[in-house]
Amino acid sequence: MEGFNVGEYVDQMGLLLDLEIRDEYRDGVVANFERISAIANLVNSFPIPEDIEVASVFEP
């Protein structure tokens, strides 16, 4: 995702949630959110036909 700064996102969400992310953990948190972002981009890039209907209940 172009223009998405993961480090800034982590900092802003920490402030919004009043969650202190200590300096020694911040790099790991940013790295995990970068992985999450990559996975989300892969999922969101999958084409879904317009005629697909949403399931009301998920049953594996």
C-alpha positions in Angstrom: 0.0 0.0 0.0 1.7 3.2 -1.2 2.0 6.0 1.2 1.2 3.9 4.3 3.8 4.4 7.0 3.5 1.5 9.4 5.7 3.1 12.1 3.5 6.2 12.1 0.4 4.0 12.2 1.7 2.1 15.2 2.6 5.4 17.0 -0.8 7.0 16.3 -2.8 3.9 17.3 -0.8 3.7 20.5 -1.8 7.3 21.3 -5.5 6.7 20.3 -5.7 3.6 22.4 -3.7 5.1 25.3 -1.3 2.1 24.9 2.3 2.7 25.8 4.6 0.8 23.4 8.0 0.7 25.1 11.0 1.5 22.9 12.5 -2.0 23.1 9.2 -3.4 21.7 8.4 -0.8 19.1 10.5 -2.3 16.3 8.9 -5.7 16.8 5.4 -4.3 16.8 6.2 -2.4 13.6 7.6 -5.5 11.9 4.5 -7.5 12.8 2.2 -4.8 11.4 4.3 -4.8 8.2 3.6 -8.5 7.9 -0.1 -8.0 8.7 -0.2 -5.3 6.0 1.4 -7.6 3.4 -1.1 -10.4 4.2 -4.0 -8.0 4.1 -2.9 -6.6 0.7 -2.7 -10.1 -0.7 -6.2 -10.9 0.5 -7.7 -7.6 -0.6 -6.1 -8.0 -4.1 -8.0 -11.2 -4.8 -10.7 -10.5 -7.4 -14.3 -11.2 -6.3 -17.0 -11.5 -8.9 -19.9 -9.0 -8.6 -22.5 -11.8 -8.5 -21.1 -13.4 -5.3 -23.5 -13.2 -2.3 -22.4 -12.8 1.3 -23.0 -15.9 3.5 -25.2 -15.2 6.5 -23.6 -17.9 8.6 -20.1 -19.4 8.2 -20.0 -23.1 8.5 -16.6 -24.8 7.9 
